């Protein structure tokens, strides 16, 4: 007989460290089926201005009331950076450190590294089947799943293969980080977990600062698909996501690219929407001077999909203007 009730526990996780850091506790929510099974972790709000993931966790908890877990447990840190959240800032305000560049953390490291170590060890000690870290991207962007570069450890490679297997069921465009980002990825929560042998990925769910309900819905559906893969919940006939992957790209893996970049300063303008397909050589952005003179046209360097455009229309030489998922 299946369990018909999900026990949801809410509280605060104590992260007291050896130094006088401003963050002492972070919220956690745990949903338990009461039946042994996989553990899935969902984290959000590691960047304080990226608030959409908090709403995704809230909506998942509501859904568990009507669609209870069959087996296993879902553990969440819905807001890893509460001070940044209150200040509307990416970093931990009083530390001026990016928490998502401090993993796997150090017990005697910087304040952010000590916080990261507490979070990281808590997640790893629970032996999760997968960890999903929820983020937000540029304002004009589509949701996608971002996978860190393949680790150079045997455990990491196994987890890397697993996360791509799971990714085929998520319903989001899968973007593979380039190898040149490996050094940075090793300090992110998802990247550090992958190296440790824990399948993990980042979900980029639209713009920061505000809650976009369409992107929240897509995030909930994507997480639900992962839970169904691990049999924690029953698969459901869901409505289509706000951004539907073109049929020709179903099951494909793209690489992330923030090129071409502007070589001049000026006002960036766009004629294509996020999610649009482009071919090599298609124009993706135009840079004008204040008098309306076209100074530069930026062209796609490869076939792919536009993931999003920069939050700033005023650009300087070398600025990243557009993000692409490319073959």
C-alpha positions in Angstrom: 0.0 0.0 0.0 1.4 3.4 -1.0 2.0 6.2 1.4 -0.7 8.9 1.0 0.8 11.7 3.0 4.0 13.7 2.8 5.4 15.0 6.0 6.8 18.5 5.6 9.1 19.9 8.2 10.2 23.5 8.2 12.9 25.1 10.3 16.4 26.7 10.4 19.8 25.1 9.9 22.4 26.3 12.3 25.7 27.2 10.5 27.7 28.5 13.5 31.3 28.8 12.4 34.6 29.6 14.1 34.5 33.2 13.0 32.0 35.9 13.6 30.1 35.7 10.3 26.8 37.5 9.8 24.8 34.5 8.7 24.0 32.2 11.6 21.0 30.2 10.3 19.5 29.4 6.9 16.0 28.1 6.3 15.4 24.4 5.3 12.3 22.5 4.2 12.2 18.7 4.2 9.4 16.6 2.6 9.4 12.9 3.7 7.4 10.0 2.3 8.1 7.7 5.3 9.2 5.0 2.8 12.9 4.3 2.1 14.1 5.6 -1.2 16.3 8.2 -3.0 17.1 11.6 -1.5 16.8 14.6 -3.8 18.2 18.0 -2.7 17.0 21.3 -4.1 18.9 24.5 -3.2 18.1 28.1 -4.2 19.0 31.6 -3.4 22.8 31.2 -3.2 22.8 34.6 -5.0 20.5 36.8 -3.0 19.0 38.6 -5.9 17.9 35.4 -7.6 14.6 34.8 -6.0 12.7 32.7 -8.5 14.0 29.4 -7.0 12.5 30.3 -3.6 9.1 30.4 -5.3 9.7 27.1 -7.0 10.4 25.4 -3.7 7.2 27.0 -2.2 5.1 25.7 -5.1 6.6 22.2 -4.9 5.6 22.0 -1.2 2.1 22.9 -2.1 2.0 20.3 -4.8 3.2 17.6 -2.4 0.0 18.1 -0.4 -2.1 17.0 -3.4 0.5 14.7 -5.0 2.4 13.1 -2.1 5.8 11.5 -2.4 5.7 7.8 -3.0 9.1 7.0 -1.7 12.2 8.8 -0.5 12.6 12.4 0.6 13.1 15.9 -0.9 15.4 18.1 1.2 15.7 21.8 0.4 17.7 24.9 1.3 15.3 27.4 -0.3 17.4 30.4 0.6 21.1 30.0 1.0 21.9 33.7 1.2 19.3 35.4 3.4 21.2 38.6 3.9 21.8 39.0 0.1 18.0 38.3 -0.3 17.1 41.1 2.1 19.5 43.5 0.4 18.6 42.4 -3.1 22.3 41.6 -3.7 24.1 38.8 -5.4 26.9 38.6 -2.8 26.7 38.3 1.0 26.5 42.0 1.7 28.7 42.3 4.8 31.3 40.0 3.5 31.3 41.1 -0.2 31.9 37.4 -1.1 30.1 35.3 -3.7 29.0 32.2 -1.8 28.8 30.3 -5.1 32.5 30.7 -5.5 33.4 29.3 -2.1 32.6 25.6 -2.5 33.3 22.9 -1.3 34.4 25.3 1.5 37.0 25.2 4.2 36.6 24.9 8.0 39.3 27.5 8.6 38.8 29.5 5.4 37.1 32.8 4.7 33.7 33.3 6.2 32.0 32.4 3.0 34.2 29.2 2.7 33.2 28.2 6.3 29.5 28.7 5.4 30.0 26.8 2.2 31.7 23.9 4.0 28.7 23.5 6.4 26.2 23.5 3.5 28.3 21.2 1.4 29.0 18.6 4.1 25.3 18.5 5.1 24.2 17.8 1.5 26.9 15.2 0.8 26.4 13.4 4.1 22.8 12.7 3.2 24.0 10.7 0.2 21.7 12.4 -2.4 20.8 10.8 -5.7 20.9 14.2 -7.3 21.1 17.9 -6.3 19.4 20.7 -8.3 20.6 24.2 -7.7 18.1 26.8 -8.8 19.3 30.1 -10.2 18.1 33.0 -12.3 19.7 34.5 -15.4 19.4 37.7 -17.4 16.1 39.5 -17.6 15.4 38.6 -21.2 16.2 34.9 -21.1 14.7 31.4 -21.4 15.0 28.7 -18.8 17.6 26.0 -19.3 19.6 23.3 -17.4 23.3 24.1 -17.0 25.8 21.2 -16.5 29.4 21.9 -15.3 32.4 20.7 -17.3 33.3 17.0 -17.0 35.3 16.5 -13.8 38.8 14.9 -13.9 37.9 12.4 -11.1 36.5 8.9 -11.7 33.6 9.6 -9.3 33.0 12.9 -11.0 32.9 11.3 -14.5 30.3 8.8 -13.3 28.2 11.6 -11.9 28.7 13.6 -15.1 27.3 10.7 -17.2 24.3 10.3 -14.8 23.3 13.9 -14.9 23.2 13.9 -18.7 21.1 10.8 -18.6 18.6 12.5 -16.2 18.8 15.7 -18.3 17.0 14.0 -21.2 13.9 13.8 -19.0 13.9 17.3 -17.6 12.1 19.2 -20.4 14.6 22.0 -20.4 17.3 22.9 -22.9 20.6 21.3 -21.7 23.6 23.5 -21.8 27.1 22.1 -21.2 29.6 24.5 -19.8 32.9 24.8 -21.8 36.1 23.3 -20.4 37.6 26.8 -20.0 35.1 27.4 -17.2 36.3 24.3 -15.2 38.4 26.3 -12.7 35.4 28.5 -11.8 32.9 25.5 -11.8 35.0 23.7 -9.2 34.1 26.5 -6.7 30.3 26.4 -7.4 28.0 24.2 -5.4 27.0 22.1 -8.4 30.5 21.8 -9.8 32.0 20.9 -6.4 29.3 18.3 -5.9 29.9 16.8 -9.3 33.6 16.4 -8.5 32.6 14.6 -5.3 30.6 12.1 -7.4 27.1 13.6 -6.7 25.0 14.2 -9.8 24.2 17.9 -9.8 23.1 20.6 -12.2 22.0 24.2 -12.2 18.6 25.3 -13.4 18.7 28.8 -14.8 15.1 30.0 -14.6 14.7 33.4 -16.2 15.3 36.8 -14.7 16.6 37.9 -11.3 15.0 40.2 -8.7 11.4 39.4 -9.5 9.2 36.3 -9.5 8.2 35.4 -13.1 5.3 33.0 -12.7 5.9 31.4 -16.1 9.5 30.6 -15.2 8.4 29.4 -11.8 5.9 27.0 -13.4 8.6 25.7 -15.8 11.0 25.2 -12.9 8.4 23.2 -10.9 7.7 21.1 -14.0 11.4 20.5 -14.5 12.0 19.5 -10.9 8.9 17.3 -11.0 10.2 15.5 -14.0 13.4 14.7 -12.1 11.5 13.4 -9.1 9.5 11.2 -11.4 12.7 9.9 -13.0 13.8 8.7 -9.5 10.3 7.4 -8.8 9.6 9.7 -5.9 6.4 10.9 -7.6 4.2 9.6 -10.3 4.8 11.1 -13.8 1.9 13.4 -14.7 0.4 14.7 -17.9 1.7 18.3 -17.6 0.9 21.3 -19.7 3.8 22.3 -22.0 6.5 24.5 -20.6 6.5 28.2 -21.5 9.5 27.6 -23.7 9.1 24.5 -25.8 12.3 23.0 -27.1 12.1 22.9 -30.9 11.5 19.3 -32.2 14.8 19.3 -34.1 16.7 20.0 -30.8 15.0 17.5 -28.6 17.6 15.5 -26.7 20.5 17.6 -27.9 23.2 19.0 -25.7 24.4 22.6 -26.4 27.5 24.5 -25.3 27.2 27.8 -23.6 28.7 30.8 -25.4 28.7 34.5 -24.6 30.2 35.5 -27.9 30.4 37.4 -30.1 31.2 40.4 -27.8 30.9 44.0 -28.6 34.1 45.7 -29.8 32.7 49.2 -29.6 30.7 51.2 -27.1 27.1 52.2 -27.7 23.4 51.2 -27.4 22.7 47.5 -28.0 19.4 46.7 -29.8 18.0 43.3 -30.8 15.5 42.1 -33.3 15.3 38.4 -32.3 13.6 37.1 -29.1 15.2 34.7 -26.6 14.6 31.2 -27.6 14.9 32.0 -31.3 16.9 29.6 -33.5 19.9 31.1 -35.4 22.2 29.9 -38.1 25.9 30.8 -38.3 26.2 34.3 -39.6 22.8 35.5 -38.5 22.7 38.9 -36.9 22.0 38.7 -33.2 22.6 42.3 -32.0 23.2 45.8 -33.3 25.3 48.5 -31.6 24.4 52.1 -32.4 26.0 55.4 -31.3 24.0 58.2 -29.7 23.2 59.7 -33.1 21.7 56.4 -34.4 24.6 55.4 -36.6 25.1 51.7 -36.7 28.6 51.0 -35.4 28.7 47.2 -35.3 26.6 44.2 -36.1 27.2 41.1 -34.0 26.7 37.7 -35.9 26.1 34.2 -34.5 29.4 32.2 -34.7 27.5 28.9 -34.9 24.1 27.4 -35.2 22.1 27.4 -32.0 19.5 29.1 -29.8 19.5 32.5 -28.2 19.4 31.9 -24.4 19.2 35.6 -23.4 20.3 39.2 -23.8 22.3 41.3 -21.4 20.5 43.3 -18.7 22.3 46.4 -19.8 21.6 48.0 -23.2 24.5 50.4 -22.8 27.7 48.5 -23.7 31.4 49.0 -23.7 34.1 47.3 -25.8 34.5 43.7 -24.7 31.0 43.4 -23.1 29.0 40.3 -23.4 25.7 41.2 -25.1 24.1 37.9 -25.9 24.2 34.3 -24.6 23.8 31.4 -27.0 23.4 27.7 -26.8 25.5 26.5 -29.7 26.5 23.1 -31.3 
